[in-house]
């Protein structure tokens, strides 16, 4: 009888504990934002740039018309062409009749008008000018069609599977075969900011400027992203609107050692789009923080070999390893695995020699390239003999 009473008591205790754990779990899950967090948006996402970690998403893989957010890829390709030396900021571009006749948002370029790459870039980034975008596309690739091929090639290179562009400006719609997703747009913006953050935000953070300043026909550029003026810290990136796509915005903000990207698609009004963008960014910065797991120049290993100079060389990561975590938390259960190879003929400081993998729950969650701290070269015969003698007589 006593044993039965104990057994019944244990069962009751387990049932009561389970009830409270279920209630607690529901409460915890309820504290995470759901689809109704930005309920007016058809799709949305919030990510951190350095890690790519997704902090919030709603229908993030739903294909939609990106409108002028398409120009994020155009911005990347122009900056890449400058970076590679294929074009220059002060190149003078002669505007074609095709570019000048492009509809939608424009700065009313004239056929045959001459304008620098930098001024055309301002027009594209600040005022979302379609005519300037086409002029740049033709200057970079030779034609609009070849530029679009580059856009789609880059999408494939980045492994984005739900985007197809048929022109560089975003005038085309999904029913014409021009589409993307909130997730893909966020990843495009991430690639842009990872490689060209300074060059991009230098222009995307400008609220107003002028082209043709010293001519009888100056033109006032006003940023289509009003948040860069009204919300401190937001310094980009690209708006988009057509009557069928609704109001879209890819925005970015850097604060507290993090840069976040939010994407809102399919809002009914620009004010609601802006409200939800700020809401997403505020959520991200209030709930998450950057946790530095390994500092810059962290020494992973010390390699020693008689045949190289210096004999000992430190194997390092050049950039800090940072995880994005809920505030007050730390990543747990992390282990490290590294592999590298030292060429005895010599290694440059900027030469990748291997990788460091951070593993959690048997899954690689972070990979960092490895370098030598200082350049090393093949030791000459006298250095090798000297070291051998020291090993023989002094060890």
C-alpha positions as CSV (number, residue, x, y, z in Angstrom):
1,X,0.0,0.0,0.0
2,X,2.8,2.4,1.0
3,X,4.7,1.5,-2.2
4,X,1.6,2.3,-4.3
5,X,1.1,5.6,-2.6
6,X,4.7,6.6,-3.4
7,X,4.3,5.5,-7.0
8,X,1.1,7.6,-7.4
9,X,2.8,10.6,-5.7
10,X,5.7,10.4,-8.2
11,X,3.4,10.2,-11.2
12,X,1.4,13.1,-9.9
13,X,4.6,15.1,-9.4
14,X,5.8,14.3,-12.9
15,X,2.4,15.3,-14.4
16,X,2.4,18.6,-12.5
17,X,6.0,19.4,-13.4
18,X,5.3,18.6,-17.1
19,X,2.3,20.9,-17.0
20,X,4.4,23.8,-15.7
21,X,7.2,23.1,-18.2
22,X,4.7,23.1,-21.1
23,X,3.3,26.4,-19.8
24,X,6.8,27.8,-19.5
25,X,7.8,26.6,-23.0
26,X,4.7,28.3,-24.4
27,X,5.6,31.5,-22.6
28,X,9.1,31.5,-23.9
29,X,8.0,30.8,-27.5
30,X,5.4,33.5,-27.2
31,X,8.0,36.0,-26.3
32,X,9.7,35.4,-29.7
33,X,8.2,37.6,-32.4
34,X,5.9,35.8,-34.9
35,X,4.3,36.7,-38.2
36,X,2.1,39.4,-36.6
37,X,5.2,41.2,-35.4
38,X,5.3,42.9,-38.9
39,X,1.8,41.8,-39.9
40,X,1.4,44.3,-42.7
41,X,4.4,43.0,-44.5
42,X,4.0,40.2,-47.0
43,X,7.5,39.0,-46.2
44,X,10.4,40.1,-44.0
45,X,13.8,39.2,-42.6
46,X,16.4,40.5,-40.2
47,X,20.0,39.3,-40.3
48,X,23.4,40.2,-38.9
49,X,26.0,41.0,-41.5
50,X,29.2,39.4,-40.2
51,X,27.7,36.0,-39.4
52,X,24.7,35.9,-41.6
53,X,22.6,34.8,-38.6
54,X,18.9,35.2,-39.1
55,X,17.3,37.0,-36.2
56,X,13.7,37.2,-37.5
57,X,11.9,36.0,-40.7
58,X,8.5,35.9,-42.1
59,X,7.8,34.2,-45.5
60,X,11.4,35.0,-46.2
61,X,11.6,32.6,-49.2
62,X,8.4,33.8,-50.8
63,X,9.1,35.0,-54.4
64,X,8.1,38.6,-55.0
65,X,8.8,41.6,-57.2
66,X,11.8,43.3,-55.6
67,X,11.3,46.6,-57.5
68,X,14.2,49.0,-57.2
69,X,15.9,46.8,-54.5
70,X,17.2,45.1,-57.7
71,X,19.7,47.9,-57.8
72,X,21.6,46.4,-54.8
73,X,23.1,44.0,-57.3
74,X,23.8,46.8,-59.8
75,X,25.6,48.7,-57.0
76,X,27.7,45.6,-56.2
77,X,28.7,45.1,-59.9
78,X,29.7,48.8,-60.4
79,X,31.8,48.7,-57.2
80,X,33.4,45.4,-58.2
81,X,34.3,46.9,-61.6
82,X,35.9,49.9,-59.9
83,X,37.7,47.6,-57.5
84,X,39.1,45.5,-60.3
85,X,40.3,48.6,-62.2
86,X,37.9,48.0,-65.1
87,X,36.3,51.4,-64.7
88,X,37.1,54.5,-62.6
89,X,35.1,57.0,-60.5
90,X,36.1,59.9,-62.8
91,X,35.4,58.1,-66.1
92,X,33.1,60.2,-68.2
93,X,30.1,58.3,-69.5
94,X,28.2,59.3,-72.6
95,X,24.5,58.6,-72.0
96,X,22.9,56.5,-74.7
97,X,19.5,57.1,-76.1
98,X,18.4,53.7,-74.6
99,X,19.5,54.8,-71.1
100,X,17.9,58.3,-71.4
101,X,14.6,56.8,-72.5
102,X,14.2,54.4,-69.6
103,X,11.0,55.1,-67.6
104,X,10.2,55.1,-63.9
105,X,12.4,57.0,-61.4
106,X,14.9,59.1,-63.3
107,X,17.1,62.2,-63.3
108,X,16.2,63.0,-66.9
109,X,19.5,62.3,-68.5
110,X,19.7,63.5,-72.1
111,X,21.0,61.3,-75.0
112,X,24.6,62.3,-75.5
113,X,24.9,63.9,-72.1
114,X,28.3,63.3,-70.4
115,X,28.4,62.5,-66.7
116,X,31.0,60.9,-64.5
117,X,30.7,57.4,-63.0
118,X,30.5,58.9,-59.5
119,X,27.6,61.3,-60.4
120,X,25.7,58.5,-62.1
121,X,26.4,56.3,-59.0
122,X,25.0,59.0,-56.8
123,X,21.9,59.1,-59.0
124,X,21.4,55.4,-58.8
125,X,22.0,55.0,-55.0
126,X,20.4,58.2,-53.7
127,X,17.5,58.9,-56.1
128,X,17.1,55.3,-57.5
129,X,17.4,56.7,-61.0
130,X,16.7,54.1,-63.7
131,X,18.3,56.1,-66.5
132,X,21.6,56.4,-64.5
133,X,21.5,52.7,-63.7
134,X,21.3,51.7,-67.3
135,X,24.0,54.2,-68.3
136,X,26.3,52.5,-65.7
137,X,25.3,49.0,-66.8
138,X,26.3,49.9,-70.3
139,X,29.6,51.4,-69.2
140,X,30.5,48.4,-67.1
141,X,29.4,45.5,-69.3
142,X,28.9,47.0,-72.8
143,X,25.1,46.6,-72.9
144,X,22.2,46.2,-70.5
145,X,21.8,42.5,-71.5
146,X,25.4,41.6,-70.7
147,X,25.1,43.4,-67.4
148,X,22.0,41.4,-66.5
149,X,23.9,38.2,-67.4
150,X,26.5,39.3,-64.8
151,X,23.8,40.0,-62.3
152,X,22.4,36.5,-62.6
153,X,25.9,34.9,-62.7
154,X,26.7,36.6,-59.4
155,X,23.4,35.3,-57.9
156,X,24.4,31.7,-58.9
157,X,27.9,32.2,-57.5
158,X,26.4,33.2,-54.1
159,X,24.1,30.2,-54.2
160,X,20.9,32.2,-54.2
161,X,18.2,29.9,-55.7
162,X,15.1,32.1,-55.6
163,X,16.1,35.1,-57.7
164,X,16.1,35.9,-61.4
165,X,16.7,39.3,-62.8
166,X,15.7,40.3,-66.4
167,X,16.8,44.0,-66.2
168,X,18.9,46.1,-63.8
169,X,16.4,48.6,-62.4
170,X,13.5,46.7,-60.9
171,X,10.8,48.0,-63.3
172,X,10.0,44.4,-64.4
173,X,7.5,42.4,-62.4
174,X,7.3,38.8,-61.2
175,X,4.8,37.9,-63.9
176,X,7.6,38.8,-66.4
177,X,10.0,36.5,-64.7
178,X,11.8,39.1,-62.6
179,X,11.7,38.1,-58.9
180,X,13.5,37.6,-55.6
181,X,12.8,37.0,-51.9
182,X,13.4,38.8,-48.7
183,X,16.1,36.2,-47.8
184,X,17.9,36.5,-51.2
185,X,17.8,40.4,-51.0
186,X,19.2,40.2,-47.5
187,X,22.1,38.0,-48.6
188,X,22.8,40.3,-51.6
189,X,23.0,43.2,-49.3
190,X,25.2,41.2,-46.9
191,X,27.7,40.4,-49.7
192,X,27.7,44.1,-50.7
193,X,28.3,45.4,-47.2
194,X,30.9,42.7,-46.4
195,X,33.0,43.7,-49.3
196,X,32.1,47.4,-50.0
197,X,30.6,48.7,-46.8
198,X,32.5,52.0,-46.8
199,X,32.0,52.7,-50.5
200,X,28.3,51.9,-50.3
201,X,27.3,53.7,-47.2
202,X,29.3,56.8,-48.2
203,X,26.5,57.4,-50.8
204,X,23.5,55.5,-49.4
205,X,23.7,57.6,-46.2
206,X,23.4,60.9,-48.1
207,X,19.9,62.4,-47.8
208,X,20.3,65.1,-50.4
209,X,22.8,66.2,-53.0
210,X,23.1,67.7,-56.5
211,X,24.3,66.8,-59.9
212,X,25.1,69.3,-62.6
213,X,26.0,71.7,-59.8
214,X,27.9,74.2,-61.9
215,X,25.5,74.2,-64.8
216,X,22.3,76.1,-65.7
217,X,20.5,72.8,-65.2
218,X,21.3,71.5,-61.6
219,X,19.2,68.6,-60.4
220,X,18.4,68.0,-56.7
221,X,18.8,64.4,-55.5
222,X,16.7,63.3,-52.5
223,X,17.1,59.9,-51.0
224,X,14.2,57.6,-51.5
225,X,15.0,56.1,-48.1
226,X,13.8,58.8,-45.6
227,X,15.1,56.8,-42.6
228,X,18.7,57.9,-43.3
229,X,17.6,61.4,-42.3
230,X,15.2,60.6,-39.5
231,X,16.7,57.6,-37.7
232,X,20.3,58.0,-36.4
233,X,22.5,55.1,-37.4
234,X,20.5,53.9,-40.5
235,X,22.9,54.5,-43.4
236,X,21.3,52.6,-46.3
237,X,20.4,50.8,-48.3
238,X,17.7,50.6,-51.0
239,X,14.0,51.2,-51.4
240,X,11.6,49.8,-54.0
241,X,8.1,50.3,-55.1
242,X,5.8,49.4,-58.0
243,X,2.0,49.3,-57.9
244,X,2.0,45.5,-57.9
245,X,5.0,44.9,-55.6
246,X,4.0,47.4,-52.9
247,X,6.5,49.2,-50.7
248,X,9.8,47.5,-50.1
249,X,12.9,48.4,-48.2
250,X,16.3,46.8,-47.5
251,X,17.8,48.9,-44.6
252,X,20.9,48.6,-42.6
253,X,22.2,50.0,-39.4
254,X,25.5,49.6,-37.4
255,X,25.5,49.8,-33.6
256,X,27.0,48.1,-30.6
257,X,29.6,46.3,-32.7
258,X,26.9,44.8,-35.0
259,X,25.6,45.7,-38.4
260,X,22.1,44.4,-39.1
261,X,20.1,44.2,-42.4
262,X,16.3,44.2,-42.5
263,X,14.2,43.5,-45.6
264,X,10.5,44.4,-45.7
265,X,8.5,43.5,-48.8
266,X,4.9,44.1,-49.9
267,X,3.8,46.9,-47.5
268,X,0.7,49.0,-48.5
269,X,2.3,52.3,-47.5
270,X,5.8,53.8,-47.2
271,X,5.1,54.9,-43.7
272,X,4.1,51.4,-42.6
273,X,7.2,50.0,-44.3
274,X,9.4,52.5,-42.5
275,X,7.7,51.8,-39.2
276,X,8.2,48.0,-39.5
277,X,11.8,48.5,-40.6
278,X,12.6,50.5,-37.5
279,X,10.7,48.0,-35.4
280,X,12.8,45.1,-36.8
281,X,16.1,46.9,-36.3
282,X,15.1,48.0,-32.7
283,X,14.2,44.4,-31.9
284,X,17.6,43.1,-33.2
285,X,19.7,45.6,-31.2
286,X,17.6,45.3,-28.1
287,X,17.7,41.4,-27.9
288,X,21.0,40.4,-29.5
289,X,24.7,41.3,-29.0
290,X,28.1,40.4,-30.5
291,X,30.1,37.9,-28.5
292,X,33.8,37.8,-29.3
293,X,34.8,34.2,-29.1
294,X,38.4,34.7,-30.4
295,X,40.2,38.0,-30.7
296,X,41.9,39.4,-33.8
297,X,45.3,37.8,-34.4
298,X,44.5,34.8,-32.1
299,X,47.3,32.2,-32.2
300,X,45.9,28.8,-33.2
301,X,49.2,27.0,-33.2
302,X,53.0,27.4,-33.3
303,X,54.7,25.6,-36.2
304,X,58.4,24.6,-35.9
305,X,60.6,23.3,-38.7
306,X,64.4,23.3,-39.2
307,X,64.0,24.0,-42.9
308,X,62.2,27.4,-42.7
309,X,63.2,30.8,-41.4
310,X,62.1,31.8,-38.8
311,X,62.3,28.3,-37.3
312,X,59.1,28.9,-35.3
313,X,56.1,30.7,-36.8
314,X,52.7,31.4,-35.3
315,X,49.6,30.3,-37.1
316,X,46.9,32.9,-36.6
317,X,43.4,34.1,-37.6
318,X,43.5,37.7,-38.7
319,X,40.0,38.7,-37.9
320,X,38.1,38.2,-34.6
321,X,35.6,35.3,-34.4
322,X,32.3,36.8,-33.3
323,X,29.0,35.1,-32.6
324,X,25.6,36.8,-32.3
325,X,23.8,35.7,-29.2
326,X,20.8,36.7,-27.1
327,X,22.0,39.4,-24.6
328,X,23.5,37.9,-21.5
329,X,24.1,34.5,-23.1
330,X,27.3,32.8,-24.4
331,X,27.6,30.1,-27.1
332,X,28.1,26.7,-25.4
333,X,29.6,23.4,-26.4
334,X,32.1,24.8,-28.9
335,X,35.1,22.8,-30.0
336,X,37.8,23.7,-32.5
337,X,39.5,21.8,-35.3
338,X,42.2,23.2,-37.5
339,X,44.2,22.1,-40.5
340,X,47.0,23.9,-42.3
341,X,50.0,23.3,-44.5
342,X,53.3,25.2,-44.4
343,X,55.2,25.3,-47.7
344,X,58.8,25.0,-46.8
345,X,59.8,27.1,-49.8
346,X,58.1,30.1,-48.1
347,X,54.8,31.6,-47.1
348,X,53.6,35.2,-47.5
349,X,51.7,36.9,-44.6
350,X,48.6,37.3,-46.7
351,X,48.6,33.6,-48.0
352,X,45.8,31.4,-46.7
353,X,47.5,28.2,-45.4
354,X,44.4,26.4,-43.9
355,X,41.3,26.8,-41.8
356,X,40.0,26.8,-38.3
357,X,36.6,25.2,-37.8
358,X,34.3,25.9,-34.8
359,X,32.1,23.0,-34.1
360,X,28.9,22.8,-32.1
361,X,26.7,19.7,-31.8
362,X,28.8,18.0,-34.5
363,X,28.1,20.8,-37.0
364,X,30.6,23.4,-38.3
365,X,29.2,26.7,-37.2
366,X,32.1,28.9,-38.2
367,X,35.1,28.7,-40.5
368,X,38.1,31.1,-40.4
369,X,41.1,31.1,-42.7
370,X,44.5,30.7,-41.2
371,X,47.7,32.7,-41.9
372,X,51.2,32.9,-40.6
373,X,52.0,35.8,-38.3
374,X,55.1,36.7,-40.2
375,X,56.5,35.9,-43.6
376,X,58.7,32.8,-43.6
377,X,61.1,31.5,-46.3
378,X,63.2,28.5,-47.0
379,X,66.2,28.3,-44.7
380,X,69.6,28.2,-46.4
381,X,72.1,25.4,-45.8
382,X,74.1,27.3,-43.2
383,X,71.0,28.0,-41.1
384,X,70.0,24.4,-41.2
385,X,73.5,23.1,-40.3
386,X,73.7,25.6,-37.4
387,X,70.4,24.4,-36.0
388,X,71.4,20.8,-36.3
389,X,74.7,21.5,-34.4
390,X,72.7,23.3,-31.7
391,X,70.3,20.4,-31.4
392,X,73.2,17.9,-31.1
393,X,75.4,19.8,-28.6
394,X,72.9,21.8,-26.5
395,X,69.9,19.5,-26.1
